Amino acid sequence: PEYIAEADVAYLEDYLKTRDPAMQQQAAGKLPGAHILGVHLEGPFLSPERPGAMPPAALLPPTLAAYQTLVQGYESVIRQVTLAPELPGALELGIRVQAGHTDADYETAQRAFSAGFTGLCHTFNACRPLRHRDPGVVAAALLNPNVTTECICDLVHLHPAALQLVYH
């Protein structure tokens, strides 16, 4: 996957610029094939403790100004944003988001889900590990019936037992 560095906002704009008209043409029945449902921004508002494959230099603090700069004019294309809920300003961003690439503890994750975070991006990966005395964001997500959990089900990123746990 390609990641957008802070200095490469122009690339993101070009990316969104192609998705917007394609989605409009698909909605009008003028473009065949698989439909683009929208764009998932997995970053750059991620924890420096759990950046995954995102280059640390590309991380940004989650502010409304930073978000608006990234998506200006293409807000209708964005369907989901992943960000780390423990970062200052994350809970006040005011956009539909899911937790991910996060070092959030259980209590912070609960506050995030109560504040409107709707899910957990690729459960277990790039998250604080689930521990018996420090259950973290994974337990908070799995115990909340209003939260969706996404998994990478290739049996490389997760053991089959971890997938069963999420399923149950």
C-alpha positions as CSV (number, residue, x, y, z in Angstrom):
1,P,0.0,0.0,0.0
2,E,1.0,3.6,-0.5
3,Y,1.1,6.0,2.4
4,I,0.8,9.7,2.2
5,A,3.6,11.6,3.8
6,E,3.0,15.0,5.4
7,A,4.8,16.7,2.5
8,D,2.9,14.8,-0.1
9,V,-0.6,16.3,0.4
10,A,-0.7,16.9,-3.4
11,Y,-0.6,13.1,-3.9
12,L,-3.6,12.6,-1.6
13,E,-5.5,15.4,-3.5
14,D,-4.8,13.6,-6.8
15,Y,-5.9,10.3,-5.3
16,L,-9.2,11.8,-4.1
17,K,-9.7,13.7,-7.3
18,T,-9.9,10.4,-9.3
19,R,-12.2,8.7,-6.8
20,D,-14.8,11.4,-6.6
21,P,-15.9,11.4,-10.3
22,A,-15.6,7.7,-10.5
23,M,-18.0,7.3,-7.5
24,Q,-20.4,9.8,-9.2
25,Q,-20.3,8.0,-12.5
26,Q,-20.9,4.6,-10.7
27,A,-23.9,6.1,-8.8
28,A,-25.3,7.3,-12.2
29,G,-24.9,3.8,-13.7
30,K,-22.3,5.1,-16.2
31,L,-19.3,3.2,-15.0
32,P,-19.4,-0.6,-14.9
33,G,-17.5,-2.9,-12.6
34,A,-16.9,-3.0,-8.9
35,H,-18.2,0.0,-7.1
36,I,-16.0,2.2,-5.0
37,L,-17.7,2.6,-1.7
38,G,-15.4,5.4,-0.5
39,V,-11.9,6.0,0.8
40,H,-10.5,4.8,4.1
41,L,-7.8,7.0,5.4
42,E,-5.6,4.8,7.6
43,G,-3.6,7.6,9.0
44,P,-1.8,9.9,9.2
45,F,-3.2,10.4,12.7
46,L,-1.6,7.3,14.2
47,S,0.3,6.6,17.4
48,P,4.1,6.9,17.1
49,E,4.2,3.9,19.4
50,R,2.2,1.8,16.9
51,P,2.7,3.2,13.4
52,G,2.6,-0.1,11.5
53,A,4.0,0.5,8.1
54,M,3.3,4.2,8.2
55,P,6.6,6.2,8.1
56,P,7.0,8.1,11.4
57,A,7.7,11.3,9.5
58,A,4.3,11.0,7.9
59,L,2.4,11.1,11.2
60,L,0.3,14.1,12.1
61,P,-1.6,15.2,15.3
62,P,-5.3,14.7,14.9
63,T,-6.6,18.3,14.5
64,L,-9.6,19.5,12.5
65,A,-7.3,21.8,10.6
66,A,-4.9,18.9,9.6
67,Y,-7.9,16.8,8.6
68,Q,-9.5,19.6,6.5
69,T,-6.1,20.3,4.8
70,L,-5.9,16.6,3.8
71,V,-9.4,16.2,2.5
72,Q,-10.4,19.7,1.5
73,G,-13.2,19.5,-1.1
74,Y,-13.4,15.7,-1.0
75,E,-15.2,15.2,2.3
76,S,-18.0,13.3,0.6
77,V,-15.5,10.6,-0.6
78,I,-14.1,9.8,2.8
79,R,-16.0,7.0,4.5
80,Q,-13.7,6.1,7.3
81,V,-10.7,7.4,9.1
82,T,-8.4,5.4,11.4
83,L,-6.7,7.3,14.2
84,A,-5.2,6.6,17.6
85,P,-7.8,7.7,20.2
86,E,-5.1,8.4,22.9
87,L,-3.6,11.3,20.9
88,P,-4.5,14.8,22.1
89,G,-7.5,16.1,20.1
90,A,-8.5,12.7,18.7
91,L,-11.8,12.6,20.6
92,E,-12.8,16.1,19.6
93,L,-12.1,15.7,15.9
94,G,-15.8,15.4,15.1
95,I,-15.6,13.0,12.2
96,R,-16.6,9.3,11.9
97,V,-13.5,7.4,12.9
98,Q,-12.3,4.0,14.1
99,A,-9.5,3.2,16.4
100,G,-6.3,1.8,15.0
101,H,-2.5,1.9,15.2
102,T,-3.1,2.8,18.8
103,D,-1.4,2.3,22.2
104,A,-4.7,3.2,24.0
105,D,-5.4,1.5,27.3
106,Y,-8.8,0.0,28.1
107,E,-10.2,3.1,29.7
108,T,-9.1,5.4,26.9
109,A,-10.6,3.1,24.3
110,Q,-13.9,2.9,26.2
111,R,-14.0,6.7,26.2
112,A,-13.3,6.8,22.5
113,F,-16.1,4.3,21.7
114,S,-18.4,6.3,23.9
115,A,-17.4,9.5,22.1
116,G,-18.4,8.0,18.7
117,F,-15.5,5.8,17.5
118,T,-17.3,3.1,15.5
119,G,-14.7,0.3,15.2
120,L,-11.2,-1.1,15.5
121,C,-9.0,-1.3,12.4
122,H,-7.4,-4.7,11.8
123,T,-7.9,-6.0,15.3
124,F,-4.8,-7.0,17.2
125,N,-2.4,-5.6,14.6
126,A,-0.6,-2.4,15.4
127,C,-2.5,-2.2,18.8
128,R,-1.5,-2.4,22.4
129,P,-1.5,-6.2,23.1
130,L,-4.4,-7.8,25.0
131,R,-3.1,-8.7,28.5
132,H,-4.9,-10.0,31.6
133,R,-4.1,-6.9,33.6
134,D,-3.9,-4.4,30.7
135,P,-6.7,-5.4,28.3
136,G,-6.3,-2.4,26.1
137,V,-8.2,-1.3,23.0
138,V,-8.8,-4.9,21.8
139,A,-10.8,-5.9,24.9
140,A,-12.7,-2.6,24.9
141,A,-13.7,-3.2,21.2
142,L,-14.6,-6.9,21.7
143,L,-16.8,-6.2,24.7
144,N,-18.7,-3.4,23.2
145,P,-21.7,-4.6,21.1
146,N,-21.8,-1.3,19.2
147,V,-18.2,-1.5,17.9
148,T,-17.2,-3.3,14.7
149,T,-13.9,-5.1,14.5
150,E,-11.9,-5.6,11.3
151,C,-9.3,-8.4,10.9
152,I,-6.8,-9.3,8.3
153,C,-7.9,-12.9,7.9
154,D,-4.9,-14.3,5.9
155,L,-3.7,-16.5,8.8
156,V,-0.4,-14.6,8.6
157,H,-1.5,-11.5,10.5
158,L,-3.6,-13.5,13.0
159,H,-3.5,-17.0,14.4
160,P,-6.8,-19.0,13.7
161,A,-7.5,-18.9,17.5
162,A,-7.4,-15.1,17.5
163,L,-9.9,-15.1,14.6
164,Q,-12.1,-17.4,16.5
165,L,-11.9,-15.1,19.6
166,V,-13.0,-12.1,17.5
167,Y,-15.8,-14.1,15.9
168,H,-17.1,-15.2,19.3
